[in-house]
Amino acid sequence: MMARLSGLQRDVLSLYRKCLREVRNKPVDARSNFKNYARSEFQKHRSVNKKDFSTVEYLLRKGQRQLEMYASPGIRNIR
């Protein structure tokens, strides 16, 4: 049985799913770039302690802002 997730853990997973959903709105040739970028951003901060609430909350806010920016139709590719 899996342990129940805290609210912050659910928020992180929710943001990750939103990022992956947003990839579908991008041009087909750029989707893998967006997907790899999202994956690497989450991977980069994987070592943050789940009890370090202020850091996790900060990264969530930063991630939301990045998602809003990259969700813009004007952004067609990412490197």
N, CA, C and O of each residue as an XYZ file, in Angstrom:
316
protein
N       0.844     -1.183      0.000
C       0.000      0.000      0.000
C       0.888      1.246      0.000
O       1.907      1.300      0.688
N       0.484      2.235     -0.779
C       1.273      3.453     -0.872
C       0.933      4.402      0.268
O      -0.213      4.483      0.710
N       1.952      5.121      0.736
C       1.717      6.108      1.782
C       0.885      7.254      1.222
O       0.973      7.571      0.036
N       0.085      7.870      2.072
C      -0.723      9.003      1.619
C       0.179     10.204      1.395
O       1.154     10.413      2.117
N      -0.158     10.975      0.400
C       0.662     12.128      0.055
C       0.213     13.356      0.833
O      -0.975     13.548      1.094
N       1.190     14.186      1.198
C       0.867     15.448      1.859
C       0.300     16.410      0.816
O       0.361     16.143     -0.385
N      -0.242     17.510      1.277
C      -0.791     18.513      0.372
C       0.258     19.053     -0.583
O      -0.009     19.234     -1.771
N       1.460     19.313     -0.059
C       2.530     19.839     -0.915
C       2.954     18.819     -1.958
O       3.221     19.176     -3.105
N       3.016     17.554     -1.568
C       3.395     16.514     -2.521
C       2.360     16.424     -3.641
O       2.704     16.254     -4.810
N       1.083     16.541     -3.262
C       0.026     16.534     -4.283
C       0.150     17.739     -5.203
O      -0.085     17.635     -6.407
N       0.526     18.897     -4.628
C       0.709     20.112     -5.434
C       1.841     19.942     -6.440
O       1.731     20.378     -7.586
N       2.927     19.307     -6.010
C       4.068     19.088     -6.905
C       3.659     18.155     -8.047
O       3.956     18.430     -9.209
N       2.984     17.062     -7.719
C       2.532     16.135     -8.757
C       1.547     16.806     -9.708
O       1.567     16.563    -10.914
N       0.692     17.644     -9.154
C      -0.293     18.355     -9.967
C       0.413     19.288    -10.955
O       0.042     19.350    -12.127
N       1.425     20.008    -10.483
C       2.180     20.902    -11.363
C       2.877     20.105    -12.464
O       2.903     20.531    -13.619
N       3.439     18.955    -12.109
C       4.123     18.116    -13.097
C       3.138     17.654    -14.180
O       3.445     17.694    -15.372
N       1.953     17.215    -13.745
C       0.939     16.780    -14.710
C       0.499     17.927    -15.609
O       0.301     17.740    -16.810
N       0.343     19.125    -15.021
C      -0.030     20.298    -15.838
C       1.034     20.581    -16.883
O       0.718     20.907    -18.027
N       2.297     20.457    -16.491
C       3.397     20.692    -17.441
C       3.316     19.693    -18.593
O       3.440     20.069    -19.759
N       3.107     18.422    -18.262
C       3.046     17.404    -19.309
C       1.816     17.582    -20.194
O       1.871     17.313    -21.394
N       0.702     18.036    -19.606
C      -0.493     18.309    -20.411
C      -0.251     19.469    -21.366
O      -0.706     19.448    -22.509
N       0.464     20.473    -20.893
C       0.726     21.653    -21.711
C       1.595     21.308    -22.920
O       1.507     21.957    -23.962
N       2.437     20.278    -22.773
C       3.297     19.842    -23.880
C       2.445     19.504    -25.104
O       2.866     19.739    -26.237
N       1.248     18.954    -24.880
C       0.375     18.558    -25.993
C      -0.096     19.738    -26.836
O      -0.516     19.555    -27.978
N      -0.029     20.953    -26.276
C      -0.466     22.139    -27.017
C       0.640     22.747    -27.864
O       0.417     23.733    -28.567
N       1.818     22.172    -27.800
C       2.965     22.708    -28.537
C       3.100     21.999    -29.882
O       2.560     20.909    -30.068
N       3.828     22.627    -30.830
C       4.036     21.976    -32.140
C       4.683     20.600    -31.960
O       5.517     20.406    -31.076
N       4.291     19.665    -32.800
C       4.740     18.273    -32.669
C       6.262     18.164    -32.622
O       6.804     17.383    -31.839
N       6.954     18.942    -33.455
C       8.417     18.826    -33.507
C       9.103     19.383    -32.265
O      10.285     19.112    -32.053
N       8.396     20.156    -31.435
C       9.011     20.756    -30.247
C       8.593     20.055    -28.961
O       9.111     20.371    -27.890
N       7.678     19.122    -29.050
C       7.134     18.494    -27.834
C       8.190     17.802    -26.995
O       8.188     17.915    -25.770
N       9.094     17.086    -27.650
C      10.109     16.360    -26.866
C      11.010     17.341    -26.111
O      11.455     17.049    -25.001
N      11.278     18.502    -26.712
C      12.103     19.510    -26.026
C      11.402     20.010    -24.760
O      12.022     20.126    -23.703
N      10.106     20.304    -24.879
C       9.355     20.783    -23.715
C       9.267     19.708    -22.645
O       9.407     19.989    -21.454
N       9.033     18.472    -23.077
C       8.910     17.367    -22.117
C      10.237     17.145    -21.381
O      10.258     16.971    -20.162
N      11.331     17.152    -22.127
C      12.648     16.968    -21.509
C      12.979     18.106    -20.560
O      13.572     17.889    -19.503
N      12.594     19.326    -20.941
C      12.856     20.483    -20.073
C      12.092     20.337    -18.756
O      12.656     20.528    -17.678
N      10.804     19.998    -18.851
C       9.987     19.837    -17.644
C      10.582     18.751    -16.751
O      10.726     18.932    -15.542
N      10.920     17.633    -17.359
C      11.479     16.514    -16.600
C      12.782     16.919    -15.906
O      13.000     16.598    -14.738
N      13.637     17.624    -16.635
C      14.941     18.004    -16.051
C      14.776     19.016    -14.921
O      15.519     18.973    -13.940
N      13.798     19.934    -15.050
C      13.568     20.910    -13.982
C      13.126     20.216    -12.696
O      13.599     20.557    -11.612
N      12.225     19.249    -12.812
C      11.782     18.529    -11.617
C      12.914     17.661    -11.072
O      13.097     17.565     -9.859
N      13.669     17.035    -11.962
C      14.784     16.171    -11.558
C      15.851     16.980    -10.806
O      16.437     16.503     -9.834
N      16.086     18.200    -11.272
C      17.118     19.069    -10.695
C      16.874     19.320     -9.206
O      17.817     19.456     -8.426
N      15.593     19.380     -8.822
C      15.245     19.721     -7.433
C      14.750     18.512     -6.643
O      14.113     18.655     -5.600
N      15.049     17.342     -7.148
C      14.576     16.114     -6.505
C      15.164     15.918     -5.101
O      14.548     15.277     -4.250
N      16.347     16.470     -4.869
C      17.026     16.261     -3.591
C      16.508     17.179     -2.480
O      16.929     17.045     -1.331
N      15.600     18.110     -2.804
C      15.056     19.003     -1.772
C      14.262     18.175     -0.773
O      13.422     17.361     -1.156
N      14.530     18.384      0.489
C      13.841     17.646      1.551
C      12.354     17.990      1.541
O      11.984     19.162      1.479
N      11.512     16.974      1.603
C      10.065     17.225      1.545
C       9.561     17.987      2.768
O       8.439     18.492      2.762
N      10.375     18.073      3.808
C       9.979     18.828      5.008
C      10.476     20.275      4.963
O      10.190     21.067      5.861
N      11.215     20.606      3.918
C      11.699     21.981      3.726
C      10.596     22.766      3.008
O      10.686     23.046      1.813
N       9.561     23.110      3.765
C       8.341     23.672      3.188
C       8.577     24.961      2.423
O       8.030     25.152      1.336
N       9.397     25.855      2.990
C       9.577     27.147      2.328
C      10.231     26.973      0.958
O       9.851     27.653      0.005
N      11.207     26.073      0.847
C      11.857     25.837     -0.441
C      10.889     25.197     -1.433
O      10.831     25.592     -2.598
N      10.131     24.208     -0.965
C       9.175     23.523     -1.842
C       8.122     24.511     -2.336
O       7.774     24.518     -3.517
N       7.617     25.346     -1.426
C       6.607     26.332     -1.822
C       7.181     27.329     -2.815
O       6.513     27.703     -3.780
N       8.422     27.763     -2.584
C       9.076     28.686     -3.503
C       9.212     28.057     -4.891
O       8.911     28.694     -5.900
N       9.670     26.799     -4.934
C       9.844     26.122     -6.221
C       8.499     25.906     -6.924
O       8.421     25.967     -8.151
N       7.451     25.656     -6.150
C       6.117     25.518     -6.751
C       5.675     26.825     -7.405
O       5.160     26.826     -8.524
N       5.882     27.947     -6.692
C       5.507     29.251     -7.262
C       6.319     29.542     -8.512
O       5.789     30.017     -9.516
N       7.615     29.251     -8.439
C       8.491     29.472     -9.596
C       8.046     28.603    -10.773
O       8.012     29.060    -11.915
N       7.710     27.356    -10.484
C       7.266     26.435    -11.526
C       5.959     26.883    -12.162
O       5.777     26.762    -13.373
N       5.044     27.403    -11.335
C       3.766     27.897    -11.873
C       4.011     29.063    -12.828
O       3.407     29.136    -13.899
N       4.910     29.984    -12.430
C       5.218     31.135    -13.292
C       5.844     30.674    -14.601
O       5.505     31.179    -15.672
N       6.769     29.703    -14.509
C       7.402     29.189    -15.726
C       6.370     28.529    -16.633
O       6.393     28.721    -17.848
N       5.461     27.748    -16.040
C       4.430     27.074    -16.819
C       3.566     28.101    -17.544
O       3.267     27.942    -18.727
N       3.165     29.157    -16.832
C       2.352     30.199    -17.462
C       3.098     30.832    -18.631
O       2.519     31.096    -19.685
N       4.386     31.071    -18.428
C       5.177     31.704    -19.480
C       5.298     30.780    -20.692
O       5.076     31.215    -21.821
N       5.645     29.521    -20.472
C       5.861     28.586    -21.581
C       4.550     28.141    -22.214
O       4.548     27.640    -23.338
N       3.424     28.319    -21.502
C       2.124     27.949    -22.050
C       1.670     28.955    -23.108
O       0.762     28.673    -23.891
N       2.299     30.117    -23.126
C       1.937     31.148    -24.096
C       2.069     30.606    -25.520
O       3.066     29.964    -25.851
N       1.067     30.862    -26.361
C       1.111     30.357    -27.743
C       2.308     30.893    -28.534
O       2.741     30.273    -29.506
N       2.835     32.035    -28.119
C       3.983     32.610    -28.824
C       5.254     31.810    -28.647
O       6.164     31.908    -29.471
N       5.336     31.032    -27.604
C       6.525     30.217    -27.340
C       6.352     28.900    -28.079
O       5.517     28.075    -27.708
N       7.144     28.710    -29.125
C       6.950     27.549    -29.981
C       7.988     26.448    -29.763
O       7.780     25.302    -30.160
N       9.103     26.807    -29.129
C      10.143     25.795    -28.884
C      10.985     26.226    -27.692
O      10.950     27.384    -27.277
N      11.733     25.290    -27.155
C      12.579     25.538    -25.986
C      13.846     24.722    -26.173
O      13.819     23.665    -26.803
N      14.940     25.201    -25.636
C      16.195     24.451    -25.758
C      16.721     24.036    -24.418
O      17.769     23.396    -24.337
